[in-house]
């Protein structure tokens, strides 16, 4: 597939030049939903760009992308549906409840700017900002714990310095009843109201009260009944929210015979998960999504061939610490079993732990013929890396 790519971004980054020329990049405030359409249209007219499709793979760009696509008469999720996705968790919860969806926790809204000093709950709950990404600001509050103290912890990671999307955050959180169980994502594409499932990913979660997704395994280790229930509930949610001509990434908690929707995005899964589905199940989600935007008929039939693991490795620390030694990393970069790798930390860096956004040492992705050999390879890889730390006074 040959095409010319034009990019609209709030900040120029050099990696974009791998995909397009600098003159094809417009730097504009993508979070200014009122002016971004005019800004893009002016750019298109001035450069005489013929636009065949508009799309995004980034969570924080879902709403402006939907608005621009609709304004240009291009295929994609509607602006209304984009606004009741995980990009606005309150609208998502409200619309689902209004339309009879029962597989979601009880919820309310809480304003961090107006909360009593000694407010406590009489049940276990989770707070999360109305919008965001990467579980920033998501914290569990146990029965009897001080709510304001937990919100203060959450606010440490909900700022524009952490993620640009939070520059419009006004302090409102969703407060939901806590649900235990494994965390899974159901991923795929919906085209012309036909829901197509790529598969189910099983998340490896960090320790509570925080909800950092430190890894994922494709395919998930679940029985056929749970798979059918997850697919059925995802289809119901997609129909209610009126998602169409878009990717979807639905996250659920599952325990015993019950599943509860955590959130659903009107985009494909992020990180390396798209490539993971291709290596594990033979589904080229990225290509399929572009075909949807171009109006080409999409179909795929997942066939399991490999197990895939994505993993972020975090240091074991309880306070800010300086990384004084790191060995074994270069050896990992040479291992043929690792098909995706990124080193985040270097000697001399100050690494953070909760309640701040925890620092990562490195990330890797691997595949194997069995789940057992996958986990064995993971253990072997992580055993090769050694590090030393000094506490920051």
Phi and psi in degrees as a GROMACS rama.xvg file:
@    title "Ramachandran Plot"
@    xaxis  label "Phi"
@    yaxis  label "Psi"
@TYPE xy
-103.377  133.093  UNK-2
-156.811  159.522  UNK-3
-103.799  130.706  UNK-4
-104.138  131.777  UNK-5
-116.445  137.881  UNK-6
-121.958  134.037  UNK-7
-111.955  123.165  UNK-8
-144.558  151.872  UNK-9
-79.2558  -16.2522  UNK-10
-150.276  128.505  UNK-11
-72.0688  133.141  UNK-12
-132.581  142.383  UNK-13
-60.8762  -30.264  UNK-14
-63.6853  -20.7392  UNK-15
-62.6995  -26.336  UNK-16
-69.6786  -10.1437  UNK-17
-70.9529  -20.4676  UNK-18
-113.157  -20.6823  UNK-19
-159.448  169.514  UNK-20
-83.2112  157.663  UNK-21
-61.9272  -33.2469  UNK-22
-70.5131  -10.7181  UNK-23
-96.0359  13.118  UNK-24
-115.566  123.325  UNK-25
-105.166  123.099  UNK-26
-95.4509  116.954  UNK-27
-150.245  164.683  UNK-28
-79.1022  95.5915  UNK-29
-71.6188  -8.0319  UNK-30
-94.9594  -4.58904  UNK-31
-91.165  87.5074  UNK-32
-66.8143  -21.4851  UNK-33
-75.8435  -41.3001  UNK-34
-99.4935  -16.204  UNK-35
-63.2949  -35.8795  UNK-36
-64.5329  -46.8045  UNK-37
-61.4325  -42.3337  UNK-38
-61.3568  -45.2803  UNK-39
-68.5659  -43.2852  UNK-40
-61.2223  -42.5876  UNK-41
-59.6277  -43.1435  UNK-42
-63.7342  -44.679  UNK-43
-61.6463  -43.9478  UNK-44
-67.1323  -44.8052  UNK-45
-63.282  -38.6764  UNK-46
-90.9651  -2.39996  UNK-47
54.7593  49.7377  UNK-48
-85.0817  129.808  UNK-49
-90.8971  112.981  UNK-50
-97.3039  119.511  UNK-51
-99.3385  -26.7631  UNK-52
-158.111  151.105  UNK-53
-131.57  130.487  UNK-54
-158.667  170.215  UNK-55
-149.526  155.14  UNK-56
-115.298  7.55739  UNK-57
-108.014  131.616  UNK-58
-57.1468  -46.9458  UNK-59
-71.5331  -9.33255  UNK-60
-103.544  3.70628  UNK-61
-60.8335  -47.4234  UNK-62
-69.1706  -51.5201  UNK-63
-61.394  -34.7047  UNK-64
-64.0732  -42.2916  UNK-65
-62.7088  -42.2965  UNK-66
-63.4711  -45.2804  UNK-67
-65.3932  -44.819  UNK-68
-59.2212  -45.4503  UNK-69
-63.735  -40.8263  UNK-70
-62.6094  -32.2287  UNK-71
-92.5654  -0.515264  UNK-72
73.7316  26.0546  UNK-73
-95.0745  163.872  UNK-74
-79.6446  138.456  UNK-75
165.081  175.754  UNK-76
-62.6252  145.705  UNK-77
-71.9561  157.526  UNK-78
-61.5767  -36.0499  UNK-79
-65.0847  -45.6213  UNK-80
-67.2086  -38.6834  UNK-81
-59.6018  -34.3853  UNK-82
-79.1799  -9.83528  UNK-83
-116.343  32.0035  UNK-84
-100.805  -163.792  UNK-85
-63.9654  -10.004  UNK-86
-70.8458  -16.7507  UNK-87
-145.92  90.6787  UNK-88
-64.7077  -28.9337  UNK-89
-67.9533  -47.4342  UNK-90
-61.8025  -39.4973  UNK-91
-60.6096  -51.1297  UNK-92
-62.621  -45.7242  UNK-93
-61.1144  -47.1093  UNK-94
-66.8025  -38.0763  UNK-95
-66.1318  -44.4211  UNK-96
-63.6919  -43.7974  UNK-97
-57.777  -32.2804  UNK-98
-102.381  19.8955  UNK-99
84.6554  11.7242  UNK-100
-74.5207  124.872  UNK-101
-106.84  -8.95682  UNK-102
-90.9312  47.5507  UNK-103
-138.268  151.222  UNK-104
-67.1861  159.561  UNK-105
-65.1777  145.042  UNK-106
-145.22  161.935  UNK-107
-151.285  176.017  UNK-108
-112.564  144.53  UNK-109
-134.568  136.488  UNK-110
-102.594  114.253  UNK-111
-67.3435  -15.9861  UNK-112
-83.0165  -10.5758  UNK-113
-142.894  72.1445  UNK-114
-135.29  138.58  UNK-115
-65.8381  145.284  UNK-116
-60.159  -35.8535  UNK-117
-114.385  27.6779  UNK-118
-69.2015  127.779  UNK-119
-130.326  160.794  UNK-120
-107.122  157.565  UNK-121
-108.633  26.4624  UNK-122
-156.59  162.047  UNK-123
-77.1965  136.366  UNK-124
-141.852  171.425  UNK-125
-130.51  135.151  UNK-126
-107.704  143.741  UNK-127
-150.277  142.502  UNK-128
-62.3434  155.571  UNK-129
-59.3394  -27.6528  UNK-130
-148.559  168.271  UNK-131
150.669  -154.109  UNK-132
-163.737  161.121  UNK-133
57.904  30.7722  UNK-134
62.505  20.6052  UNK-135
-63.7564  131.552  UNK-136
77.6574  9.07747  UNK-137
-96.7011  119.25  UNK-138
-142.616  143.043  UNK-139
-84.9765  138.55  UNK-140
-118.013  118.451  UNK-141
-79.8741  156.372  UNK-142
-49.502  121.476  UNK-143
92.3681  -10.3135  UNK-144
-77.0591  153.383  UNK-145
-72.5112  120.686  UNK-146
-69.6005  -42.4425  UNK-147
-60.9628  -39.3936  UNK-148
-62.8453  -39.8481  UNK-149
-69.7852  -37.9818  UNK-150
-65.7301  -38.6621  UNK-151
-59.6749  -39.141  UNK-152
-63.7856  -44.2283  UNK-153
-61.4283  -38.4165  UNK-154
-66.5375  -16.45  UNK-155
-65.1769  -24.7571  UNK-156
-111.248  2.64619  UNK-157
-110.74  76.6063  UNK-158
-148.583  160.024  UNK-159
-63.3772  -27.1544  UNK-160
-69.4772  -24.6086  UNK-161
-85.5193  -50.1802  UNK-162
-144.559  130.67  UNK-163
-58.5651  -30.1332  UNK-164
-57.6925  -26.2807  UNK-165
-81.4924  2.72985  UNK-166
-66.9528  -18.5373  UNK-167
-102.821  9.60016  UNK-168
-74.4689  127.896  UNK-169
-106.526  5.24027  UNK-170
103.791  6.32281  UNK-171
-93.1389  133.888  UNK-172
-121.747  150.434  UNK-173
-85.2634  133.133  UNK-174
-112.187  118.378  UNK-175
-121.57  150.558  UNK-176
-62.8526  131.62  UNK-177
-69.8914  136.237  UNK-178
-123.941  129.807  UNK-179
-87.2447  171.775  UNK-180
122.647  172.786  UNK-181
-69.467  155.091  UNK-182
-110.265  129.038  UNK-183
-134.198  151.862  UNK-184
-119.575  138.465  UNK-185
-105.973  124.176  UNK-186
-126.686  149.833  UNK-187
169.336  -156.093  UNK-188
-138.034  143.198  UNK-189
-117.626  127.104  UNK-190
-132.48  123.806  UNK-191
49.9  44.4315  UNK-192
71.1967  6.13517  UNK-193
-95.3851  119.202  UNK-194
-89.0559  124.683  UNK-195
-119.641  121.701  UNK-196
-94.8316  128.108  UNK-197
-82.0341  -35.5647  UNK-198
155.73  -166.884  UNK-199
-129.313  131.072  UNK-200
-103.787  139.317  UNK-201
-102.234  124.614  UNK-202
-90.3012  143.636  UNK-203
-100.276  115.616  UNK-204
-100.48  147.526  UNK-205
-73.8019  178.024  UNK-206
-71.7324  141.883  UNK-207
-71.5054  154.065  UNK-208
-86.3338  4.25905  UNK-209
-95.9112  161.646  UNK-210
-126.735  50.6224  UNK-211
-74.2807  127.655  UNK-212
-86.5472  101.829  UNK-213
-92.642  -9.2927  UNK-214
-169.131  170.883  UNK-215
-152.57  150.369  UNK-216
-126.166  132.593  UNK-217
-122.404  128.106  UNK-218
-83.9018  163.436  UNK-219
-67.6363  150.126  UNK-220
-89.9528  87.9845  UNK-221
-139.511  160.003  UNK-222
-84.8986  170.13  UNK-223
-65.5916  -31.1756  UNK-224
-66.0579  -44.3816  UNK-225
-66.8309  -38.9007  UNK-226
-59.3542  -45.8591  UNK-227
-62.7798  -38.7927  UNK-228
-67.6319  -40.8356  UNK-229
-65.0687  -41.9317  UNK-230
-64.9064  -42.4812  UNK-231
-63.9449  -45.8438  UNK-232
-66.6122  -37.2896  UNK-233
-63.7911  -43.4533  UNK-234
-60.5504  -40.2018  UNK-235
-62.918  -45.9061  UNK-236
-64.4927  -43.0568  UNK-237
-60.5784  -41.2924  UNK-238
-66.1273  -43.4774  UNK-239
-64.8907  -45.3158  UNK-240
-78.3816  -8.0256  UNK-241
63.0616  39.9448  UNK-242
-69.5931  136.795  UNK-243
-158.075  147.079  UNK-244
53.3939  51.4319  UNK-245
-155.749  167.554  UNK-246
-80.879  167.43  UNK-247
-143.03  148.047  UNK-248
-140.62  95.8756  UNK-249
-103.985  124.009  UNK-250
-105.37  132.956  UNK-251
-129.436  152.539  UNK-252
-100.712  137.085  UNK-253
-129.311  128.183  UNK-254
-143.766  135.977  UNK-255
51.1406  -117.896  UNK-256
-105.512  13.4153  UNK-257
-117.79  146.161  UNK-258
-127.116  144.868  UNK-259
-131.511  128.65  UNK-260
-71.3147  126.403  UNK-261
-87.1912  -49.7719  UNK-262
-171.261  163.049  UNK-263
-137.456  131.628  UNK-264
-102.889  146.281  UNK-265
-94.0798  51.7024  UNK-266
-153.63  170.276  UNK-267
-74.2218  162.453  UNK-268
-61.9543  153.138  UNK-269
-96.6268  -166.285  UNK-270
60.0535  -142.097  UNK-271
-93.5624  10.1999  UNK-272
-67.1357  -34.0029  UNK-273
-59.9228  -46.4936  UNK-274
-66.799  -31.9739  UNK-275
-61.1987  -41.3219  UNK-276
-64.0003  -36.7109  UNK-277
-65.878  -43.6295  UNK-278
-73.1631  -33.7484  UNK-279
-87.0192  -42.4446  UNK-280
-124.655  2.55814  UNK-281
72.8188  19.0395  UNK-282
-102.25  117.117  UNK-283
-90.5061  82.7991  UNK-284
-64.0743  -39.9648  UNK-285
-61.6202  -48.5208  UNK-286
-62.2902  -42.9927  UNK-287
-62.0369  -38.3277  UNK-288
-66.3668  -41.3388  UNK-289
-63.8149  -38.6917  UNK-290
-61.1551  -39.8736  UNK-291
-60.0026  -48.6899  UNK-292
-60.9984  -31.1362  UNK-293
-85.6297  -5.8275  UNK-294
86.8916  12.465  UNK-295
-85.7956  140.899  UNK-296
-64.9054  132.12  UNK-297
-114.13  140.288  UNK-298
-154.944  146.332  UNK-299
-153.713  152.785  UNK-300
-128.96  100.558  UNK-301
-59.0491  132.136  UNK-302
-129.159  117.697  UNK-303
-73.6717  128.292  UNK-304
-130.448  -32.4261  UNK-305
-138.476  159.574  UNK-306
-100.219  137.234  UNK-307
-124.28  138.299  UNK-308
-125.334  130.043  UNK-309
-109.777  135.777  UNK-310
-146.871  131.22  UNK-311
-102.584  132.449  UNK-312
-105.327  120.474  UNK-313
-105.908  146.044  UNK-314
-72.025  152.195  UNK-315
-87.766  94.9772  UNK-316
-140.92  155.034  UNK-317
-114.182  -7.89148  UNK-318
-149.245  166.738  UNK-319
-54.3584  134.065  UNK-320
-141.71  150.341  UNK-321
-93.7479  131.04  UNK-322
-78.4612  111.812  UNK-323
-101.05  -18.5762  UNK-324
-154.395  143.55  UNK-325
-150.843  113.361  UNK-326
-125.464  154.037  UNK-327
94.8141  -11.4691  UNK-328
-63.7447  -45.8401  UNK-329
-61.4788  -32.7933  UNK-330
-65.1284  -36.5339  UNK-331
-64.835  -36.1323  UNK-332
-64.0158  -20.1342  UNK-333
-95.7595  -8.2013  UNK-334
-74.562  127.271  UNK-335
-71.0163  -21.4485  UNK-336
-70.9968  -20.3335  UNK-337
-91.9914  114.393  UNK-338
-101.122  -5.5754  UNK-339
-148.873  133.18  UNK-340
-152.396  142.687  UNK-341
-149.903  131.071  UNK-342
-97.125  123.061  UNK-343
-95.0085  -37.4211  UNK-344
-111.425  147.16  UNK-345
-131.312  159.676  UNK-346
-56.7362  132.593  UNK-347
102.238  -17.3068  UNK-348
-70.182  146.886  UNK-349
-91.7786  122.074  UNK-350
-102.245  143.234  UNK-351
-109.953  155.827  UNK-352
-129.792  177.079  UNK-353
-59.2466  148.677  UNK-354
-83.946  -0.305421  UNK-355
-69.109  170.906  UNK-356
-65.8006  119.306  UNK-357
-67.6311  140.994  UNK-358
-78.0352  148.764  UNK-359
-105.011  143.636  UNK-360
-82.2405  -51.3223  UNK-361
-162.056  166.539  UNK-362
-130.079  144.571  UNK-363
-146.782  159.786  UNK-364
-134.919  136.298  UNK-365
-138.549  168.894  UNK-366
-141.212  156.914  UNK-367
-156.345  167.547  UNK-368
-75.7821  -28.1326  UNK-369
-132.006  159.346  UNK-370
-64.9521  -37.9914  UNK-371
-63.5892  -45.0682  UNK-372
-69.8109  -29.2341  UNK-373
-62.765  -48.4239  UNK-374
-69.7293  -32.9366  UNK-375
-65.7771  -41.9888  UNK-376
-64.8513  -39.2328  UNK-377
-59.827  -45.8892  UNK-378
-61.3159  -41.8884  UNK-379
-62.6145  -44.3276  UNK-380
-62.3647  -48.6467  UNK-381
-69.863  -24.0685  UNK-382
-71.2991  -19.7311  UNK-383
-77.1458  -22.1001  UNK-384
-97.6538  128.674  UNK-385
-122.45  146.467  UNK-386
-144.864  158.406  UNK-387
-131.141  148.212  UNK-388
-134.736  152.22  UNK-389
-124.804  133.595  UNK-390
-63.5301  143.849  UNK-391
-89.2874  122.035  UNK-392
